[in-house]
Amino acid sequence: MVPANISDFGAAVKKALIDKRMRQIDLAELVGIPPAYMSHIITGRKSGAKYRPAIIRALDLEEFGSEDKPPSSRAS
């Protein structure tokens, strides 16, 4: 169950982590940030805008697109 205060992005990250049998700490290491900061991104306490593209790529979160691409090149 996802906590009520989690962002849509955070919920998608948590679901993807479960689906991929990956730990949050592993994702943080892959992205290159401290685990506590990853937790703040997932819970919405920090936007993590700088790291969102790497998180999206690492977890194949297609519904969030790739924020490092211009909107015209995103798949519909």
Biopython code that builds the backbone (N, CA, C, O; Angstrom):
import numpy as np
from Bio.PDB.StructureBuilder import StructureBuilder

atoms = [
    (1, "MET", "N", (0.841, -1.180, 0.000)),
    (1, "MET", "CA", (0.000, 0.000, 0.000)),
    (1, "MET", "C", (0.883, 1.240, 0.000)),
    (1, "MET", "O", (1.884, 1.300, 0.715)),
    (2, "VAL", "N", (0.506, 2.235, -0.810)),
    (2, "VAL", "CA", (1.264, 3.471, -0.943)),
    (2, "VAL", "C", (0.678, 4.504, 0.021)),
    (2, "VAL", "O", (-0.538, 4.689, 0.053)),
    (3, "PRO", "N", (1.528, 5.182, 0.811)),
    (3, "PRO", "CA", (1.029, 6.199, 1.732)),
    (3, "PRO", "C", (0.267, 7.300, 1.001)),
    (3, "PRO", "O", (0.569, 7.600, -0.154)),
    (4, "ALA", "N", (-0.710, 7.900, 1.660)),
    (4, "ALA", "CA", (-1.561, 8.922, 1.045)),
    (4, "ALA", "C", (-0.797, 10.180, 0.666)),
    (4, "ALA", "O", (-1.210, 10.888, -0.252)),
    (5, "ASN", "N", (0.309, 10.480, 1.348)),
    (5, "ASN", "CA", (1.029, 11.722, 1.092)),
    (5, "ASN", "C", (2.090, 11.601, 0.002)),
    (5, "ASN", "O", (2.832, 12.556, -0.226)),
    (6, "ILE", "N", (2.182, 10.495, -0.656)),
    (6, "ILE", "CA", (3.210, 10.290, -1.678)),
    (6, "ILE", "C", (2.758, 10.903, -3.005)),
    (6, "ILE", "O", (1.572, 10.871, -3.333)),
    (7, "SER", "N", (3.694, 11.457, -3.762)),
    (7, "SER", "CA", (3.368, 12.067, -5.050)),
    (7, "SER", "C", (3.067, 10.988, -6.098)),
    (7, "SER", "O", (3.389, 9.816, -5.906)),
    (8, "ASP", "N", (2.450, 11.401, -7.201)),
    (8, "ASP", "CA", (2.197, 10.458, -8.300)),
    (8, "ASP", "C", (3.509, 9.864, -8.804)),
    (8, "ASP", "O", (3.597, 8.668, -9.084)),
    (9, "PHE", "N", (4.525, 10.715, -8.914)),
    (9, "PHE", "CA", (5.827, 10.245, -9.359)),
    (9, "PHE", "C", (6.391, 9.246, -8.352)),
    (9, "PHE", "O", (6.905, 8.195, -8.735)),
    (10, "GLY", "N", (6.293, 9.575, -7.070)),
    (10, "GLY", "CA", (6.784, 8.687, -6.026)),
    (10, "GLY", "C", (6.074, 7.348, -6.031)),
    (10, "GLY", "O", (6.701, 6.305, -5.840)),
    (11, "ALA", "N", (4.764, 7.373, -6.250)),
    (11, "ALA", "CA", (3.993, 6.124, -6.299)),
    (11, "ALA", "C", (4.442, 5.270, -7.480)),
    (11, "ALA", "O", (4.560, 4.050, -7.362)),
    (12, "ALA", "N", (4.692, 5.917, -8.619)),
    (12, "ALA", "CA", (5.153, 5.182, -9.801)),
    (12, "ALA", "C", (6.539, 4.589, -9.558)),
    (12, "ALA", "O", (6.823, 3.467, -9.979)),
    (13, "VAL", "N", (7.394, 5.342, -8.881)),
    (13, "VAL", "CA", (8.736, 4.842, -8.554)),
    (13, "VAL", "C", (8.627, 3.631, -7.633)),
    (13, "VAL", "O", (9.270, 2.610, -7.877)),
    (14, "LYS", "N", (7.824, 3.734, -6.578)),
    (14, "LYS", "CA", (7.660, 2.621, -5.648)),
    (14, "LYS", "C", (7.133, 1.373, -6.360)),
    (14, "LYS", "O", (7.625, 0.269, -6.127)),
    (15, "LYS", "N", (6.131, 1.552, -7.230)),
    (15, "LYS", "CA", (5.568, 0.419, -7.970)),
    (15, "LYS", "C", (6.628, -0.214, -8.865)),
    (15, "LYS", "O", (6.757, -1.437, -8.920)),
    (16, "ALA", "N", (7.389, 0.635, -9.570)),
    (16, "ALA", "CA", (8.434, 0.118, -10.454)),
    (16, "ALA", "C", (9.513, -0.620, -9.666)),
    (16, "ALA", "O", (10.021, -1.646, -10.116)),
    (17, "LEU", "N", (9.858, -0.104, -8.501)),
    (17, "LEU", "CA", (10.854, -0.786, -7.663)),
    (17, "LEU", "C", (10.360, -2.175, -7.273)),
    (17, "LEU", "O", (11.119, -3.143, -7.308)),
    (18, "ILE", "N", (9.092, -2.268, -6.905)),
    (18, "ILE", "CA", (8.516, -3.568, -6.539)),
    (18, "ILE", "C", (8.498, -4.493, -7.745)),
    (18, "ILE", "O", (8.894, -5.655, -7.652)),
    (19, "ASP", "N", (8.035, -3.971, -8.885)),
    (19, "ASP", "CA", (7.950, -4.782, -10.101)),
    (19, "ASP", "C", (9.317, -5.310, -10.533)),
    (19, "ASP", "O", (9.429, -6.431, -11.030)),
    (20, "LYS", "N", (10.351, -4.495, -10.340)),
    (20, "LYS", "CA", (11.702, -4.883, -10.758)),
    (20, "LYS", "C", (12.488, -5.576, -9.641)),
    (20, "LYS", "O", (13.658, -5.921, -9.802)),
    (21, "ARG", "N", (11.807, -5.769, -8.499)),
    (21, "ARG", "CA", (12.462, -6.375, -7.330)),
    (21, "ARG", "C", (13.778, -5.650, -7.015)),
    (21, "ARG", "O", (14.830, -6.259, -6.821)),
    (22, "MET", "N", (13.661, -4.340, -6.977)),
    (22, "MET", "CA", (14.809, -3.478, -6.754)),
    (22, "MET", "C", (14.580, -2.701, -5.458)),
    (22, "MET", "O", (13.453, -2.318, -5.144)),
    (23, "ARG", "N", (15.646, -2.475, -4.722)),
    (23, "ARG", "CA", (15.531, -1.702, -3.493)),
    (23, "ARG", "C", (15.741, -0.215, -3.777)),
    (23, "ARG", "O", (16.444, 0.161, -4.716)),
    (24, "GLN", "N", (15.127, 0.608, -2.961)),
    (24, "GLN", "CA", (15.264, 2.054, -3.081)),
    (24, "GLN", "C", (16.731, 2.466, -2.970)),
    (24, "GLN", "O", (17.177, 3.373, -3.672)),
    (25, "ILE", "N", (17.465, 1.814, -2.105)),
    (25, "ILE", "CA", (18.886, 2.121, -1.919)),
    (25, "ILE", "C", (19.679, 1.788, -3.194)),
    (25, "ILE", "O", (20.640, 2.484, -3.522)),
    (26, "ASP", "N", (19.282, 0.738, -3.906)),
    (26, "ASP", "CA", (19.947, 0.378, -5.165)),
    (26, "ASP", "C", (19.695, 1.438, -6.227)),
    (26, "ASP", "O", (20.597, 1.795, -6.985)),
    (27, "LEU", "N", (18.459, 1.941, -6.281)),
    (27, "LEU", "CA", (18.133, 2.993, -7.233)),
    (27, "LEU", "C", (18.926, 4.249, -6.911)),
    (27, "LEU", "O", (19.458, 4.894, -7.815)),
    (28, "ALA", "N", (19.011, 4.599, -5.651)),
    (28, "ALA", "CA", (19.782, 5.784, -5.251)),
    (28, "ALA", "C", (21.234, 5.656, -5.691)),
    (28, "ALA", "O", (21.822, 6.608, -6.204)),
    (29, "GLU", "N", (21.807, 4.480, -5.491)),
    (29, "GLU", "CA", (23.197, 4.243, -5.894)),
    (29, "GLU", "C", (23.344, 4.354, -7.409)),
    (29, "GLU", "O", (24.306, 4.943, -7.903)),
    (30, "LEU", "N", (22.393, 3.787, -8.140)),
    (30, "LEU", "CA", (22.418, 3.824, -9.601)),
    (30, "LEU", "C", (22.335, 5.261, -10.127)),
    (30, "LEU", "O", (23.012, 5.619, -11.091)),
    (31, "VAL", "N", (21.507, 6.069, -9.487)),
    (31, "VAL", "CA", (21.316, 7.457, -9.899)),
    (31, "VAL", "C", (22.455, 8.345, -9.389)),
    (31, "VAL", "O", (22.729, 9.399, -9.962)),
    (32, "GLY", "N", (23.108, 7.918, -8.323)),
    (32, "GLY", "CA", (24.241, 8.672, -7.795)),
    (32, "GLY", "C", (23.864, 9.681, -6.723)),
    (32, "GLY", "O", (24.480, 10.742, -6.618)),
    (33, "ILE", "N", (22.850, 9.353, -5.924)),
    (33, "ILE", "CA", (22.431, 10.237, -4.847)),
    (33, "ILE", "C", (22.330, 9.452, -3.540)),
    (33, "ILE", "O", (22.214, 8.227, -3.563)),
    (34, "PRO", "N", (22.373, 10.143, -2.409)),
    (34, "PRO", "CA", (22.222, 9.450, -1.128)),
    (34, "PRO", "C", (20.822, 8.832, -0.991)),
    (34, "PRO", "O", (19.848, 9.397, -1.489)),
    (35, "PRO", "N", (20.718, 7.705, -0.336)),
    (35, "PRO", "CA", (19.412, 7.059, -0.143)),
    (35, "PRO", "C", (18.380, 7.968, 0.520)),
    (35, "PRO", "O", (17.199, 7.914, 0.179)),
    (36, "ALA", "N", (18.812, 8.795, 1.456)),
    (36, "ALA", "CA", (17.870, 9.700, 2.128)),
    (36, "ALA", "C", (17.280, 10.702, 1.139)),
    (36, "ALA", "O", (16.097, 11.034, 1.221)),
    (37, "TYR", "N", (18.100, 11.185, 0.206)),
    (37, "TYR", "CA", (17.604, 12.134, -0.796)),
    (37, "TYR", "C", (16.614, 11.438, -1.725)),
    (37, "TYR", "O", (15.612, 12.034, -2.120)),
    (38, "MET", "N", (16.885, 10.190, -2.075)),
    (38, "MET", "CA", (15.947, 9.428, -2.909)),
    (38, "MET", "C", (14.606, 9.310, -2.183)),
    (38, "MET", "O", (13.548, 9.445, -2.799)),
    (39, "SER", "N", (14.653, 9.062, -0.897)),
    (39, "SER", "CA", (13.431, 8.983, -0.106)),
    (39, "SER", "C", (12.668, 10.300, -0.156)),
    (39, "SER", "O", (11.441, 10.301, -0.262)),
    (40, "HIS", "N", (13.376, 11.414, -0.081)),
    (40, "HIS", "CA", (12.734, 12.727, -0.148)),
    (40, "HIS", "C", (12.088, 12.965, -1.517)),
    (40, "HIS", "O", (11.028, 13.585, -1.604)),
    (41, "ILE", "N", (12.716, 12.481, -2.564)),
    (41, "ILE", "CA", (12.130, 12.614, -3.911)),
    (41, "ILE", "C", (10.855, 11.786, -4.005)),
    (41, "ILE", "O", (9.834, 12.263, -4.500)),
    (42, "ILE", "N", (10.915, 10.560, -3.534)),
    (42, "ILE", "CA", (9.764, 9.655, -3.615)),
    (42, "ILE", "C", (8.585, 10.174, -2.799)),
    (42, "ILE", "O", (7.437, 10.080, -3.234)),
    (43, "THR", "N", (8.861, 10.715, -1.630)),
    (43, "THR", "CA", (7.773, 11.207, -0.789)),
    (43, "THR", "C", (7.312, 12.606, -1.163)),
    (43, "THR", "O", (6.310, 13.089, -0.636)),
    (44, "GLY", "N", (8.032, 13.265, -2.068)),
    (44, "GLY", "CA", (7.630, 14.586, -2.514)),
    (44, "GLY", "C", (8.176, 15.724, -1.671)),
    (44, "GLY", "O", (7.830, 16.881, -1.911)),
    (45, "ARG", "N", (9.019, 15.430, -0.690)),
    (45, "ARG", "CA", (9.618, 16.497, 0.125)),
    (45, "ARG", "C", (10.639, 17.296, -0.670)),
    (45, "ARG", "O", (10.891, 18.463, -0.369)),
    (46, "LYS", "N", (11.221, 16.676, -1.673)),
    (46, "LYS", "CA", (12.148, 17.340, -2.602)),
    (46, "LYS", "C", (11.678, 17.026, -4.015)),
    (46, "LYS", "O", (11.176, 15.934, -4.277)),
    (47, "SER", "N", (11.837, 17.976, -4.917)),
    (47, "SER", "CA", (11.383, 17.727, -6.293)),
    (47, "SER", "C", (12.318, 16.755, -7.014)),
    (47, "SER", "O", (11.871, 15.925, -7.805)),
    (48, "GLY", "N", (13.604, 16.863, -6.738)),
    (48, "GLY", "CA", (14.569, 15.991, -7.397)),
    (48, "GLY", "C", (14.599, 16.198, -8.899)),
    (48, "GLY", "O", (14.965, 15.289, -9.645)),
    (49, "ALA", "N", (14.218, 17.385, -9.351)),
    (49, "ALA", "CA", (14.109, 17.663, -10.788)),
    (49, "ALA", "C", (15.385, 17.301, -11.550)),
    (49, "ALA", "O", (15.321, 16.810, -12.677)),
    (50, "LYS", "N", (16.517, 17.540, -10.946)),
    (50, "LYS", "CA", (17.803, 17.244, -11.591)),
    (50, "LYS", "C", (17.973, 15.743, -11.830)),
    (50, "LYS", "O", (18.623, 15.338, -12.794)),
    (51, "TYR", "N", (17.391, 14.916, -10.954)),
    (51, "TYR", "CA", (17.598, 13.470, -11.017)),
    (51, "TYR", "C", (16.427, 12.710, -11.623)),
    (51, "TYR", "O", (16.544, 11.514, -11.893)),
    (52, "ARG", "N", (15.301, 13.380, -11.841)),
    (52, "ARG", "CA", (14.130, 12.684, -12.389)),
    (52, "ARG", "C", (14.407, 11.983, -13.712)),
    (52, "ARG", "O", (13.989, 10.837, -13.880)),
    (53, "PRO", "N", (15.099, 12.625, -14.669)),
    (53, "PRO", "CA", (15.373, 11.910, -15.928)),
    (53, "PRO", "C", (16.138, 10.601, -15.723)),
    (53, "PRO", "O", (15.857, 9.604, -16.388)),
    (54, "ALA", "N", (17.102, 10.605, -14.806)),
    (54, "ALA", "CA", (17.878, 9.379, -14.533)),
    (54, "ALA", "C", (17.003, 8.325, -13.863)),
    (54, "ALA", "O", (17.136, 7.136, -14.152)),
    (55, "ILE", "N", (16.114, 8.748, -12.977)),
    (55, "ILE", "CA", (15.208, 7.811, -12.312)),
    (55, "ILE", "C", (14.239, 7.218, -13.336)),
    (55, "ILE", "O", (13.984, 6.014, -13.343)),
    (56, "ILE", "N", (13.705, 8.083, -14.198)),
    (56, "ILE", "CA", (12.774, 7.642, -15.245)),
    (56, "ILE", "C", (13.441, 6.617, -16.154)),
    (56, "ILE", "O", (12.843, 5.590, -16.475)),
    (57, "ARG", "N", (14.678, 6.889, -16.571)),
    (57, "ARG", "CA", (15.408, 5.948, -17.437)),
    (57, "ARG", "C", (15.708, 4.647, -16.706)),
    (57, "ARG", "O", (15.538, 3.565, -17.268)),
    (58, "ALA", "N", (16.150, 4.746, -15.468)),
    (58, "ALA", "CA", (16.533, 3.552, -14.713)),
    (58, "ALA", "C", (15.358, 2.609, -14.493)),
    (58, "ALA", "O", (15.537, 1.392, -14.453)),
    (59, "LEU", "N", (14.158, 3.164, -14.350)),
    (59, "LEU", "CA", (12.980, 2.352, -14.055)),
    (59, "LEU", "C", (12.032, 2.199, -15.243)),
    (59, "LEU", "O", (10.973, 1.585, -15.112)),
    (60, "ASP", "N", (12.403, 2.749, -16.400)),
    (60, "ASP", "CA", (11.552, 2.694, -17.595)),
    (60, "ASP", "C", (10.151, 3.232, -17.302)),
    (60, "ASP", "O", (9.154, 2.593, -17.637)),
    (61, "LEU", "N", (10.082, 4.388, -16.685)),
    (61, "LEU", "CA", (8.798, 4.998, -16.339)),
    (61, "LEU", "C", (8.287, 5.802, -17.532)),
    (61, "LEU", "O", (8.354, 7.031, -17.539)),
    (62, "GLU", "N", (7.786, 5.106, -18.521)),
    (62, "GLU", "CA", (7.343, 5.729, -19.764)),
    (62, "GLU", "C", (6.235, 6.750, -19.553)),
    (62, "GLU", "O", (6.161, 7.740, -20.281)),
    (63, "GLU", "N", (5.362, 6.518, -18.553)),
    (63, "GLU", "CA", (4.238, 7.431, -18.349)),
    (63, "GLU", "C", (4.691, 8.827, -17.929)),
    (63, "GLU", "O", (3.914, 9.778, -18.016)),
    (64, "PHE", "N", (5.929, 8.961, -17.478)),
    (64, "PHE", "CA", (6.451, 10.268, -17.111)),
    (64, "PHE", "C", (7.336, 10.836, -18.204)),
    (64, "PHE", "O", (7.850, 11.946, -18.067)),
    (65, "GLY", "N", (7.523, 10.095, -19.285)),
    (65, "GLY", "CA", (8.341, 10.559, -20.397)),
    (65, "GLY", "C", (9.762, 10.792, -19.953)),
    (65, "GLY", "O", (10.127, 10.497, -18.815)),
    (66, "SER", "N", (10.536, 11.306, -20.823)),
    (66, "SER", "CA", (11.906, 11.665, -20.485)),
    (66, "SER", "C", (11.971, 13.177, -20.433)),
    (66, "SER", "O", (11.829, 13.844, -21.457)),
    (67, "GLU", "N", (12.181, 13.712, -19.264)),
    (67, "GLU", "CA", (12.167, 15.152, -19.073)),
    (67, "GLU", "C", (13.378, 15.832, -19.690)),
    (67, "GLU", "O", (13.451, 17.060, -19.710)),
    (68, "ASP", "N", (14.327, 15.055, -20.193)),
    (68, "ASP", "CA", (15.477, 15.679, -20.839)),
    (68, "ASP", "C", (15.288, 15.770, -22.348)),
    (68, "ASP", "O", (16.200, 16.176, -23.069)),
    (69, "LYS", "N", (14.100, 15.390, -22.826)),
    (69, "LYS", "CA", (13.763, 15.505, -24.244)),
    (69, "LYS", "C", (12.743, 16.613, -24.415)),
    (69, "LYS", "O", (11.921, 16.833, -23.525)),
    (70, "PRO", "N", (12.777, 17.320, -25.544)),
    (70, "PRO", "CA", (11.735, 18.323, -25.781)),
    (70, "PRO", "C", (10.372, 17.642, -25.908)),
    (70, "PRO", "O", (10.299, 16.503, -26.368)),
    (71, "PRO", "N", (9.281, 18.325, -25.503)),
    (71, "PRO", "CA", (7.953, 17.707, -25.536)),
    (71, "PRO", "C", (7.556, 17.154, -26.898)),
    (71, "PRO", "O", (6.838, 16.156, -26.959)),
    (72, "SER", "N", (7.998, 17.764, -27.986)),
    (72, "SER", "CA", (7.615, 17.301, -29.321)),
    (72, "SER", "C", (8.190, 15.934, -29.672)),
    (72, "SER", "O", (7.675, 15.257, -30.561)),
    (73, "SER", "N", (9.266, 15.518, -28.974)),
    (73, "SER", "CA", (9.869, 14.227, -29.288)),
    (73, "SER", "C", (9.400, 13.105, -28.358)),
    (73, "SER", "O", (9.832, 11.961, -28.500)),
    (74, "ARG", "N", (8.516, 13.430, -27.408)),
    (74, "ARG", "CA", (7.988, 12.412, -26.507)),
    (74, "ARG", "C", (6.935, 11.579, -27.215)),
    (74, "ARG", "O", (6.155, 12.090, -28.018)),
    (75, "ALA", "N", (6.923, 10.292, -26.908)),
    (75, "ALA", "CA", (5.919, 9.402, -27.482)),
    (75, "ALA", "C", (4.561, 9.694, -26.860)),
    (75, "ALA", "O", (4.474, 10.019, -25.676)),
    (76, "SER", "N", (3.511, 9.582, -27.647)),
    (76, "SER", "CA", (2.166, 9.843, -27.137)),
    (76, "SER", "C", (1.540, 8.598, -26.575)),
    (76, "SER", "O", (0.404, 8.638, -26.101)),
]
sb = StructureBuilder()
sb.init_structure("model")
sb.init_model(0)
sb.init_chain("A")
sb.init_seg("    ")
for serial, (resi, resn, name, xyz) in enumerate(atoms, 1):
    if name == "N":
        sb.init_residue(resn, " ", resi, " ")
    sb.init_atom(name, np.array(xyz, "f"), 0.0, 1.0, " ", f" {name:<3s}", serial, name[0])
structure = sb.get_structure()
